């Protein structure tokens, strides 16, 4: 199975930017979709953005136009560029991976993003 390690979280002020990175290792050959989810205190985990091995992307309405997901298949990595951050973006951000012909998500340990007003 795949192992995922996120990095790049931190504390920023509203309007600033952060870039999250996720490195995948282990069984990476059959990974189709990779994505970023987030979970704020007291809320359910929600999809932020996802990208398939072919480059098709999907974004939550709340981040469309502000966040950009990208993927480096050669280095088994996925990134999330977050611009114009808002306090409501504060959450733990999790990297996920899904294999072809599967709906199971594999998760990283998460990285905290805090946006102060």
N, C-alpha and C positions, 0 to 999 in steps of 0.2 A: 504494500500500500504506500501511499504518498505521505511524506512529512512536509509540513508547511511552517515557515518561520517568517513572521512579520517584523518590520522595523520602520522607524520614521515617525512614530507618534510624538506628541509633545503638547506643550502649552503655548498657545498663540492668542493674539488679540483678534477681535472681529475685523474682517476685511483682509487678513493676512492669508498666506498660503502654506500648505504642507504637502509633502510627497511621501506616500506610503509605499513600501516595497514588500514583496513576498517572494521568498525563495523556496522552490519545490525540490525535493529530493526523494530518492527511493524509486518506486515504480511510477515513472512519469510518462512512459511511452504512450499510454492509452488515455491520457487525460484529454477530455474534450473542453468542458467549460471551466473557467476559473472566474472567481468573483470576489467582491468585497461586500460584507454585511456589517451592520453595526447594531449595538444594543446599548441603549441609554438606561439609566437606573429606573426600575419600575416599568419598563416597556419591553415588548417582545423584540426579538432579533428581526431585523428587516434587511431586505436586499438594498444595497446602494448601487452597485453596478456589476455587470458581468460581461465576459468576452469569451467567444468560442475559439477553438483552435484555428478556425478560418478567418477570425477577425470581426465577426458580427458582435455588436455591442448592445447592451440594454441598460437603461438608467432609471432610477427612481425619479418621479416627477420633481421631488424636492431638491435634487442635485443637478438636474438637467441644465446644461449651459455653464455650470460652475466646476463640475468635476469631470475628469477625463481618465478613463481606464485604458491601459495599454499592456501589451504582452510581448515578451521576448522568448519565443519558442526555443531558440537555440540555447539560451541560458536558463530555461525553465523558471522564468520569473514573470510576475505580474505587478503592475504599478497602479497607483491611484493618485493623480495630481488633483489636489483640492485647492481651489481658488475662492476668493471672496467668502471665506469661512464665516459662519454665523454661530452664535451661542447654541442654537438648537442642533448644530452638528456635533456637539459634545457627546461622546459615546466611546465604548470600546469597539474598535474596528477589527473584524475577523476576516482573514483570507480563507477562501474555500476552493475546493477542487472537486470535479465530478468526472467520472470515467464515462466513456462511450457506453451506450446501452445500459446505463445505470442512472438512478435518481438519487443515490446516496451522496451526501456532502461530506467531505473530509475537511477538518477545521485546523487552523493554526491556533496558537495560544492567545492571540489578541494583542492589540496595542492601543493604549489610551490616547485619545485626542480630546483636548480640552480647549474650548474657545471662550475667552473672557470678553465681556462687553465693555 
